[in-house]
Amino acid sequence: MRGGRLRARGTGWLKRSVLVSLAVVLPLGAGVAGPAGTATAAFNPSGFDFWVDSEMGPIKSRIFPAADGNTSRVVYALDGMRAQDDLNGWEKDTEVVRGLTAANINVVMPVGGQSSFYADWNAPSNFFGIDAGSGGSSTGSAATGSAMTGSSIAPAQVAGKKNTYKWESFLTNNLRNALSSRLGFNPNRNGVFGLSMGGSAALTLAAYHPDQFSFAGSFSGYLNISAPGMREAMRVAMVSAGGFNIDAMAPPWGPAWLRMDPFVFAPRLVANGTRVWVSSASGIPGAGDVSNPMEIVQGVPLELLAMVNTRAFQVRMATLGGGNANFDFPITGVHNWRNWETEVNRMIPDLSANIG
């Protein structure tokens, strides 16, 4: 874009511009990659591993059955940009499963997908043909052989790099069908929610797969990704979160990119009648947030960015007459699991009333 003009000004100007851009977006982008604070694994024995093969290789999900044993009420819980290959962050860092299963909702937690935005990418991620990093541990989804067959479908350390991320296809085809055929789960009128990256993805999945998802929840999501500066912040974030190249996901402002932008596809959510729950806190630390200084340093600006995005999406939905959306803006809260866990518990009655 404007390549001739850039060359005319010389490479020195270009280098200075790049350095200034990185200086501006690096602190923000690194934070966009995930929540503040360090995750501590907390395995929940009430769940079980559920492996499903896909174009990416075998993918693990964690399944938590509803308290009453029903198979008609299902919700998918999506992770953030620093998703790991052992457990989903909702299991590691929250107790949301307890409230969801007590409300007689089956919980599906896909594992893996670091920096994926749960999208179908255009190509494997690399920089000038060079793999920028492993992107996660070697034990988990799309990393080892299939747990069902013992075959070596995908070698270690390849997720999204030696193969191409196809997360939307996996969630709406492979996993959906396997849950139905092997567990008897209802494949229609499910719910989906997520935080940050997963919040944006939850709205995307519901917009384009309305038969599967009748409810979508976004917590601190980036819902206006075509706004000035957002792609650059996301670029730096994805490098930080596993060494992924955003250009392999979708070219700038082309059809695939715009398809991922909730601000752009909002009319679909209105037309579908999808029940939408969207929240973002103020960025003002609450009483439980001040114990970790890094959560304040990273979590405050991140939540402010998410709040600006969410407010823009709220205005967009209002102009469309979208009475199908609930917006919640807590007075306090930063970009962390404490905030998101509280919001899920607020959301459960609305979710329960709009699935199954």
C-alpha positions as CSV (number, residue, x, y, z in Angstrom):
1,M,0.0,0.0,0.0
2,R,1.5,3.3,-1.2
3,G,4.7,1.4,-1.8
4,G,6.1,3.9,-4.3
5,R,5.7,6.8,-1.8
6,L,7.4,4.8,0.9
7,R,10.4,4.0,-1.4
8,A,10.7,7.6,-2.4
9,R,11.1,8.7,1.2
10,G,13.9,6.2,1.7
11,T,14.4,3.1,3.9
12,G,15.6,5.2,6.8
13,W,12.1,6.8,7.1
14,L,10.5,3.4,6.9
15,K,12.7,1.9,9.6
16,R,12.0,4.9,11.9
17,S,8.3,4.5,11.3
18,V,8.4,0.8,12.1
19,L,10.4,1.4,15.3
20,V,7.9,4.1,16.4
21,S,5.0,1.8,15.7
22,L,6.5,-1.1,17.6
23,A,7.3,1.2,20.5
24,V,3.6,2.3,20.6
25,V,1.9,-1.1,20.2
26,L,4.4,-3.5,21.8
27,P,3.3,-2.9,25.5
28,L,-0.4,-3.0,24.4
29,G,0.0,-6.0,22.0
30,A,1.9,-8.1,24.5
31,G,-0.9,-7.6,26.9
32,V,-3.6,-8.3,24.3
33,A,-2.1,-11.7,24.0
34,G,-3.6,-12.8,27.3
35,P,-4.7,-12.0,30.8
36,A,-2.4,-10.5,33.3
37,G,-0.9,-12.8,35.9
38,T,0.5,-16.3,35.7
39,A,-1.9,-19.2,35.2
40,T,-1.7,-22.1,37.7
41,A,-3.0,-25.4,36.5
42,A,-5.9,-26.7,38.4
43,F,-7.1,-30.0,37.0
44,N,-10.8,-30.6,37.7
45,P,-11.5,-34.4,38.1
46,S,-15.2,-34.0,37.3
47,G,-14.3,-33.7,33.6
48,F,-12.9,-36.1,31.1
49,D,-10.7,-35.9,28.0
50,F,-12.4,-36.1,24.6
51,W,-10.2,-36.5,21.6
52,V,-11.4,-35.7,18.1
53,D,-9.3,-35.9,14.9
54,S,-9.3,-32.9,12.6
55,E,-7.4,-31.3,9.7
56,M,-5.0,-30.0,12.3
57,G,-4.4,-33.4,13.9
58,P,-6.0,-34.8,17.1
59,I,-7.5,-32.1,19.3
60,K,-8.4,-32.6,23.0
61,S,-11.4,-31.1,24.6
62,R,-12.4,-31.4,28.3
63,I,-16.0,-32.4,28.9
64,F,-17.9,-31.6,32.1
65,P,-21.3,-33.3,32.3
66,A,-24.5,-31.5,33.4
67,A,-25.6,-32.3,37.0
68,D,-28.9,-33.9,35.8
69,G,-27.3,-36.0,33.1
70,N,-29.1,-34.3,30.2
71,T,-27.5,-34.2,26.7
72,S,-29.6,-31.4,25.3
73,R,-28.0,-28.3,26.9
74,V,-24.4,-27.6,25.9
75,V,-22.0,-24.7,26.0
76,Y,-18.5,-24.3,24.6
77,A,-16.0,-22.3,26.7
78,L,-13.2,-20.7,24.6
79,D,-9.8,-19.6,25.9
80,G,-7.7,-16.5,25.4
81,M,-4.7,-15.9,23.2
82,R,-2.2,-17.7,25.5
83,A,-4.2,-20.9,25.4
84,Q,-2.0,-23.9,26.3
85,D,-2.1,-27.5,25.2
86,D,-2.7,-29.1,28.6
87,L,-5.9,-27.5,30.0
88,N,-8.3,-24.7,29.0
89,G,-7.8,-21.6,31.0
90,W,-11.4,-21.7,32.3
91,E,-10.4,-25.0,34.0
92,K,-7.0,-23.8,35.2
93,D,-8.0,-20.5,36.6
94,T,-11.7,-20.4,37.5
95,E,-14.5,-22.5,39.0
96,V,-17.1,-21.6,36.3
97,V,-17.7,-25.3,35.7
98,R,-19.3,-25.7,39.1
99,G,-22.0,-23.1,38.4
100,L,-22.6,-24.2,34.8
101,T,-23.0,-27.9,35.5
102,A,-25.2,-27.1,38.5
103,A,-27.4,-25.2,36.1
104,N,-27.7,-28.5,34.2
105,I,-25.5,-27.4,31.3
106,N,-22.9,-29.6,29.7
107,V,-19.5,-27.8,29.3
108,V,-17.2,-28.3,26.4
109,M,-13.7,-26.8,26.8
110,P,-11.5,-27.1,23.7
111,V,-7.8,-27.2,24.5
112,G,-5.2,-25.4,22.5
113,G,-5.4,-22.9,19.7
114,Q,-2.9,-20.3,21.0
115,S,-3.3,-17.0,19.0
116,S,-5.8,-18.8,16.6
117,F,-8.9,-16.6,17.2
118,Y,-10.5,-20.0,16.6
119,A,-10.5,-19.2,12.9
120,D,-9.8,-21.1,9.7
121,W,-6.4,-19.6,8.7
122,N,-5.2,-19.1,5.1
123,A,-1.9,-20.8,5.6
124,P,0.5,-22.1,8.2
125,S,2.1,-19.4,10.3
126,N,5.7,-18.5,9.6
127,F,7.8,-15.4,8.9
128,F,9.5,-15.4,5.5
129,G,9.3,-19.2,5.4
130,I,10.8,-19.6,8.8
131,D,9.0,-21.1,11.8
132,A,9.1,-18.5,14.6
133,G,8.7,-20.9,17.5
134,S,7.0,-23.9,18.9
135,G,3.8,-22.1,20.1
136,G,3.2,-24.3,23.1
137,S,4.0,-27.5,24.9
138,S,4.6,-30.7,23.1
139,T,1.9,-32.5,25.0
140,G,-1.6,-31.8,24.0
141,S,-3.9,-30.9,21.2
142,A,-2.6,-31.1,17.7
143,A,0.8,-32.1,19.2
144,T,1.0,-35.8,19.8
145,G,-0.6,-38.7,18.0
146,S,-4.3,-39.5,18.4
147,A,-5.3,-40.8,21.8
148,M,-8.0,-42.8,20.1
149,T,-6.0,-44.6,17.5
150,G,-2.4,-44.3,18.7
151,S,-1.4,-43.1,15.3
152,S,1.0,-40.3,14.7
153,I,-1.2,-37.8,12.8
154,A,0.7,-34.7,13.8
155,P,4.3,-34.5,15.1
156,A,5.0,-32.5,18.1
157,Q,5.2,-28.7,18.1
158,V,3.3,-28.1,14.8
159,A,0.0,-26.6,15.8
160,G,-0.7,-23.7,13.3
161,K,2.8,-23.7,11.9
162,K,3.6,-26.9,10.1
163,N,-0.1,-27.3,9.6
164,T,-2.8,-24.7,9.1
165,Y,-5.2,-23.7,11.9
166,K,-8.7,-24.8,11.0
167,W,-10.4,-24.1,14.3
168,E,-13.8,-22.9,13.0
169,S,-14.1,-26.0,10.9
170,F,-13.1,-28.2,13.9
171,L,-15.6,-26.6,16.3
172,T,-18.5,-26.5,13.9
173,N,-17.9,-29.8,12.2
174,N,-15.5,-32.3,13.7
175,L,-16.2,-31.6,17.3
176,R,-19.8,-30.9,16.9
177,N,-20.4,-34.2,15.1
178,A,-18.3,-36.2,17.5
179,L,-20.1,-34.9,20.5
180,S,-23.4,-35.8,18.9
181,S,-22.5,-39.3,17.7
182,R,-20.3,-40.4,20.6
183,L,-21.9,-38.6,23.6
184,G,-25.4,-37.9,22.3
185,F,-25.0,-34.2,22.8
186,N,-27.6,-32.0,21.0
187,P,-25.7,-30.4,18.0
188,N,-28.2,-27.5,17.8
189,R,-29.0,-24.4,20.0
190,N,-25.8,-24.6,21.9
191,G,-24.1,-21.7,23.7
192,V,-20.6,-20.4,23.3
193,F,-18.6,-17.9,25.3
194,G,-15.0,-16.8,25.6
195,L,-12.7,-14.1,27.0
196,S,-10.6,-11.7,25.0
197,M,-9.7,-13.6,21.8
198,G,-12.3,-16.2,22.6
199,G,-15.0,-13.5,23.1
200,S,-14.5,-12.2,19.6
201,A,-14.5,-15.8,18.3
202,A,-17.7,-16.7,20.2
203,L,-19.6,-14.0,18.4
204,T,-18.1,-15.0,15.0
205,L,-19.1,-18.6,15.5
206,A,-22.7,-17.7,16.4
207,A,-23.0,-15.2,13.5
208,Y,-22.1,-17.8,10.9
209,H,-23.4,-21.0,12.5
210,P,-26.8,-19.9,13.9
211,D,-28.2,-23.4,13.9
212,Q,-25.4,-24.6,16.2
213,F,-25.2,-21.5,18.5
214,S,-28.3,-19.7,19.8
215,F,-26.3,-17.9,22.5
216,A,-22.9,-16.2,22.4
217,G,-21.0,-14.5,25.3
218,S,-18.0,-12.2,25.0
219,F,-16.0,-11.0,28.0
220,S,-13.4,-8.3,27.4
221,G,-13.5,-9.2,23.7
222,Y,-12.0,-7.2,20.9
223,L,-15.2,-6.5,18.9
224,N,-14.0,-3.7,16.6
225,I,-10.8,-5.2,15.2
226,S,-10.8,-3.0,12.0
227,A,-10.5,0.1,14.1
228,P,-7.3,2.1,13.7
229,G,-4.3,0.5,15.4
230,M,-6.1,-2.8,16.3
231,R,-4.5,-5.0,13.6
232,E,-1.0,-3.7,14.6
233,A,-1.7,-4.4,18.3
234,M,-3.0,-7.9,17.4
235,R,0.1,-8.5,15.3
236,V,2.5,-7.8,18.1
237,A,0.3,-9.8,20.5
238,M,0.4,-12.9,18.3
239,V,4.1,-12.7,18.1
240,S,4.3,-12.6,21.9
241,A,1.8,-15.4,22.3
242,G,3.6,-18.2,20.5
243,G,5.3,-16.5,17.6
244,F,2.3,-16.4,15.2
245,N,2.0,-14.2,12.1
246,I,-1.3,-12.5,11.7
247,D,-0.9,-12.3,7.9
248,A,-1.2,-16.1,7.8
249,M,-4.6,-15.8,9.5
250,A,-6.1,-13.2,7.1
251,P,-4.8,-10.4,4.9
252,P,-5.5,-6.9,6.1
253,W,-9.0,-5.7,5.5
254,G,-9.8,-8.4,3.0
255,P,-13.0,-10.5,3.1
256,A,-11.5,-13.0,5.6
257,W,-10.5,-10.2,7.9
258,L,-13.8,-8.4,7.8
259,R,-15.6,-11.7,8.3
260,M,-13.9,-11.9,11.7
261,D,-14.9,-8.4,12.9
262,P,-18.0,-8.3,15.1
263,F,-18.5,-4.7,14.3
264,V,-18.9,-5.6,10.7
265,F,-20.9,-8.8,11.0
266,A,-23.3,-7.4,13.7
267,P,-26.2,-7.4,11.3
268,R,-26.0,-11.2,11.2
269,L,-26.4,-11.5,14.9
270,V,-29.5,-9.3,14.8
271,A,-31.0,-11.2,11.8
272,N,-30.3,-14.5,13.5
273,G,-31.9,-13.5,16.7
274,T,-28.9,-14.8,18.6
275,R,-29.0,-14.1,22.3
276,V,-25.8,-12.1,22.9
277,W,-24.2,-11.3,26.3
278,V,-21.4,-8.8,26.1
279,S,-19.4,-7.3,28.9
280,S,-16.2,-5.4,29.7
281,A,-15.2,-3.8,32.9
282,S,-14.0,-0.3,33.5
283,G,-10.3,-1.1,34.0
284,I,-10.5,0.3,37.5
285,P,-9.0,-2.3,39.9
286,G,-11.4,-3.9,42.3
287,A,-10.5,-4.9,45.9
288,G,-9.2,-8.3,44.8
289,D,-7.0,-7.0,42.0
290,V,-4.5,-5.0,44.0
291,S,-2.6,-8.0,45.4
292,N,-0.6,-8.4,42.1
293,P,1.0,-5.3,40.8
294,M,1.5,-6.8,37.3
295,E,-2.2,-7.4,37.0
296,I,-2.6,-3.6,37.4
297,V,0.2,-2.6,35.0
298,Q,-1.0,-5.0,32.3
299,G,-4.7,-5.5,33.1
300,V,-5.8,-1.8,33.3
301,P,-4.9,-0.7,29.8
302,L,-6.1,-4.0,28.3
303,E,-9.5,-3.7,29.9
304,L,-9.8,-0.1,28.8
305,L,-9.1,-1.2,25.2
306,A,-11.6,-4.0,25.4
307,M,-14.2,-1.6,26.9
308,V,-13.7,0.9,24.1
309,N,-14.2,-1.9,21.6
310,T,-17.2,-3.2,23.4
311,R,-18.8,0.3,23.6
312,A,-18.4,0.7,19.9
313,F,-20.0,-2.7,19.3
314,Q,-22.9,-1.6,21.7
315,V,-23.5,1.5,19.6
316,R,-23.4,-0.6,16.4
317,M,-26.0,-3.0,17.7
318,A,-28.2,-0.2,18.9
319,T,-28.2,1.4,15.4
320,L,-29.3,-2.0,14.0
321,G,-32.2,-2.3,16.5
322,G,-30.5,-5.2,18.1
323,G,-32.7,-6.0,21.1
324,N,-31.2,-9.4,21.4
325,A,-28.1,-8.3,23.2
326,N,-27.4,-7.7,26.9
327,F,-24.5,-5.4,27.8
328,D,-22.9,-5.4,31.2
329,F,-20.2,-2.9,32.2
330,P,-19.0,-3.6,35.8
331,I,-17.8,-0.5,37.7
332,T,-14.5,-2.2,38.6
333,G,-12.4,-5.0,37.0
334,V,-9.3,-5.4,35.0
335,H,-8.2,-7.9,32.3
336,N,-8.0,-11.0,34.5
337,W,-9.7,-14.3,35.3
338,R,-11.3,-12.9,38.5
339,N,-13.3,-10.4,36.4
340,W,-14.3,-13.1,33.8
341,E,-15.4,-15.7,36.3
342,T,-17.6,-13.2,38.0
343,E,-19.2,-12.3,34.7
344,V,-19.9,-15.9,33.7
345,N,-21.7,-16.4,37.0
346,R,-23.8,-13.4,36.2
347,M,-24.5,-14.7,32.7
348,I,-25.6,-18.3,33.6
349,P,-29.3,-17.6,34.1
350,D,-29.5,-15.9,30.6
351,L,-27.5,-18.6,29.0
352,S,-29.7,-21.3,30.6
353,A,-32.8,-19.7,29.2
354,N,-31.5,-19.5,25.7
355,I,-30.0,-22.9,24.9
356,G,-31.3,-26.5,24.4
